[in-house]
Amino acid sequence: MFTPLGGAALKPLKAVVQAAGGGSILSDEEVAALGAGSPNEGEGPEVGAVNFARHLFLQHHGLAADESRLFVASSSGVAGRSIEQLSKGASPELYQRLLQAAQGVKAIADAESATYCIPAIFWMQGEWNYATAYGWDNTKDGYKAKLKAQGEIWKTDIAYGVAGQSSPPAIITYQTGATYTSDINDLAIGMAQWELSKEERNWYMATPVYPYTDKGGHLDSNGYRWLGMQLGKVFHRVVTLGQSWKPLLPRRVTINGANVLIDFHVPCPPLVFDKPYVVLAGSDYADKGFRVVDDLGTVSISSVEIAADTVVKVVLGREVVGVAKVQYATKSASGGNGNLRDSDETISSEKYIYQEGSGQYPGTNIPALIDRPYPFHNWCIAFSLTPEII
């Protein structure tokens, strides 16, 4: 049974921190007193996503406000679960939380004689399917089939059923990665998420998770706000503007001798090498996150350079033997991170925050970010692809 924290009523959207078990909301003083690593649920990406999507909507229409249209976020996620545990029919059926959240908002809309629709569903999961210790499906095809099936259920039960709309919602995901990445099965979960965005209508991958500030796996409050606003940016693009969206990703990979050329779809050229935040430090990698393997194992890389606005050139220490894979953001080579981004200059409506004594880790005090708008560059997704030999 999904019982919304704070009661079944719509309230201004802002981040809170919950008491252990989720039964109440902590005060600022109680949050500041929490020890490092406390498991309390805090700010989620839905806050930044919906607030920024609304900001962009008003900006697009030249409005200061629009009281006739409410942007509503229902946060019904459960941490530390596999796709199997979150699927309809699982025991306990955590899927009911999502269904009942939509039913609750629909009831409020009906009581006010207002219309209700679900323009988008955000999905952020995959870590537990990357983990090998629990026995969940960690194959690309298996995970992809299960997530695709749930997407059809969300559309049928929630968008068409509860909301009664005729158009499907956009399904907007991130790409699971960073410290939770596993190289087993060639980055299977991240590749499955990418392939769904290529194969399914109204399915979009907004961003990989690795560039944002984190606490050693889970993002910190700035990281979730930052990533959430990236989700909101993509929401605006596909829902409000009715445009398509693809993140920074490879279009063609070729090998000629010891030279690898990767041609990218770049939302906002040119390509740039930059430092993603690994925990709270900008991090560089000798090979910029790239890795090449073949029948003999890992192929050494002599150099990596941006050869054109949309092309990266990787020079290998030897020619490949047998079947090769060109990879990016693997666990073994770069901890699930990489250094490649585009030059998107979208302006954030929020600024990076550090408040001493608020409970934020001291390392959050990053002079390069404090009181500056969050940058919305599009970072390259993780991938493992068989190149074309020319």
Secondary structure in CASP SS format (residue, H / E / C, confidence):
PFRMAT SS
TARGET T0000
AUTHOR 0000-0000-0000
METHOD secondary structure of the structure
MODEL  1
M C 1.00
F C 1.00
T C 1.00
P C 1.00
L C 1.00
G C 1.00
G C 1.00
A C 1.00
A C 1.00
L C 1.00
K C 1.00
P C 1.00
L C 1.00
K C 1.00
A C 1.00
V C 1.00
V C 1.00
Q E 1.00
A C 1.00
A C 1.00
G C 1.00
G C 1.00
G C 1.00
S C 1.00
I E 1.00
L C 1.00
S C 1.00
D H 1.00
E H 1.00
E H 1.00
V H 1.00
A H 1.00
A C 1.00
L C 1.00
G C 1.00
A C 1.00
G C 1.00
S C 1.00
P C 1.00
N C 1.00
E C 1.00
G C 1.00
E C 1.00
G C 1.00
P H 1.00
E H 1.00
V H 1.00
G H 1.00
A H 1.00
V H 1.00
N H 1.00
F H 1.00
A H 1.00
R H 1.00
H H 1.00
L H 1.00
F H 1.00
L H 1.00
Q H 1.00
H H 1.00
H H 1.00
G C 1.00
L C 1.00
A C 1.00
A C 1.00
D C 1.00
E C 1.00
S C 1.00
R C 1.00
L C 1.00
F C 1.00
V C 1.00
A C 1.00
S C 1.00
S C 1.00
S C 1.00
G C 1.00
V C 1.00
A C 1.00
G C 1.00
R C 1.00
S C 1.00
I H 1.00
E H 1.00
Q H 1.00
L H 1.00
S C 1.00
K C 1.00
G C 1.00
A C 1.00
S C 1.00
P C 1.00
E C 1.00
L C 1.00
Y H 1.00
Q H 1.00
R H 1.00
L H 1.00
L H 1.00
Q H 1.00
A H 1.00
A H 1.00
Q H 1.00
G H 1.00
V H 1.00
K H 1.00
A H 1.00
I H 1.00
A H 1.00
D H 1.00
A H 1.00
E C 1.00
S C 1.00
A C 1.00
T C 1.00
Y C 1.00
C C 1.00
I C 1.00
P C 1.00
A E 1.00
I E 1.00
F E 1.00
W E 1.00
M C 1.00
Q C 1.00
G C 1.00
E H 1.00
W H 1.00
N H 1.00
Y H 1.00
A C 1.00
T C 1.00
A C 1.00
Y C 1.00
G C 1.00
W C 1.00
D C 1.00
N C 1.00
T C 1.00
K H 1.00
D H 1.00
G H 1.00
Y H 1.00
K H 1.00
A H 1.00
K H 1.00
L H 1.00
K H 1.00
A H 1.00
Q H 1.00
G H 1.00
E H 1.00
I H 1.00
W H 1.00
K H 1.00
T H 1.00
D H 1.00
I H 1.00
A H 1.00
Y H 1.00
G H 1.00
V H 1.00
A C 1.00
G C 1.00
Q C 1.00
S C 1.00
S C 1.00
P C 1.00
P C 1.00
A E 1.00
I E 1.00
I E 1.00
T E 1.00
Y E 1.00
Q E 1.00
T C 1.00
G C 1.00
A H 1.00
T H 1.00
Y H 1.00
T C 1.00
S C 1.00
D C 1.00
I C 1.00
N C 1.00
D C 1.00
L C 1.00
A H 1.00
I H 1.00
G H 1.00
M H 1.00
A H 1.00
Q H 1.00
W H 1.00
E H 1.00
L H 1.00
S H 1.00
K H 1.00
E H 1.00
E C 1.00
R C 1.00
N C 1.00
W E 1.00
Y E 1.00
M E 1.00
A E 1.00
T E 1.00
P E 1.00
V C 1.00
Y C 1.00
P C 1.00
Y C 1.00
T C 1.00
D E 1.00
K C 1.00
G C 1.00
G C 1.00
H C 1.00
L E 1.00
D C 1.00
S H 1.00
N H 1.00
G H 1.00
Y H 1.00
R H 1.00
W H 1.00
L H 1.00
G H 1.00
M H 1.00
Q H 1.00
L H 1.00
G H 1.00
K H 1.00
V H 1.00
F H 1.00
H H 1.00
R H 1.00
V H 1.00
V H 1.00
T H 1.00
L C 1.00
G C 1.00
Q C 1.00
S C 1.00
W C 1.00
K C 1.00
P C 1.00
L C 1.00
L E 1.00
P E 1.00
R E 1.00
R E 1.00
V E 1.00
T E 1.00
I E 1.00
N E 1.00
G C 1.00
A C 1.00
N E 1.00
V E 1.00
L E 1.00
I E 1.00
D E 1.00
F E 1.00
H E 1.00
V C 1.00
P C 1.00
C C 1.00
P C 1.00
P C 1.00
L C 1.00
V E 1.00
F E 1.00
D C 1.00
K C 1.00
P C 1.00
Y E 1.00
V E 1.00
V C 1.00
L C 1.00
A E 1.00
G E 1.00
S C 1.00
D C 1.00
Y C 1.00
A C 1.00
D C 1.00
K C 1.00
G C 1.00
F E 1.00
R E 1.00
V E 1.00
V E 1.00
D E 1.00
D C 1.00
L C 1.00
G E 1.00
T E 1.00
V E 1.00
S C 1.00
I E 1.00
S E 1.00
S E 1.00
V E 1.00
E E 1.00
I E 1.00
A E 1.00
A E 1.00
D C 1.00
T C 1.00
V E 1.00
V E 1.00
K E 1.00
V E 1.00
V E 1.00
L E 1.00
G C 1.00
R C 1.00
E C 1.00
V C 1.00
V C 1.00
G C 1.00
V C 1.00
A C 1.00
K E 1.00
V E 1.00
Q E 1.00
Y E 1.00
A C 1.00
T C 1.00
K H 1.00
S H 1.00
A H 1.00
S H 1.00
G C 1.00
G C 1.00
N C 1.00
G C 1.00
N C 1.00
L E 1.00
R E 1.00
D C 1.00
S C 1.00
D C 1.00
E C 1.00
T C 1.00
I C 1.00
S C 1.00
S C 1.00
E C 1.00
K E 1.00
Y C 1.00
I C 1.00
Y C 1.00
Q C 1.00
E C 1.00
G C 1.00
S C 1.00
G C 1.00
Q C 1.00
Y C 1.00
P H 1.00
G H 1.00
T H 1.00
N C 1.00
I C 1.00
P C 1.00
A C 1.00
L C 1.00
I C 1.00
D C 1.00
R C 1.00
P E 1.00
Y C 1.00
P C 1.00
F C 1.00
H C 1.00
N C 1.00
W E 1.00
C C 1.00
I C 1.00
A C 1.00
F E 1.00
S E 1.00
L E 1.00
T C 1.00
P C 1.00
E E 1.00
I E 1.00
I C 1.00
END
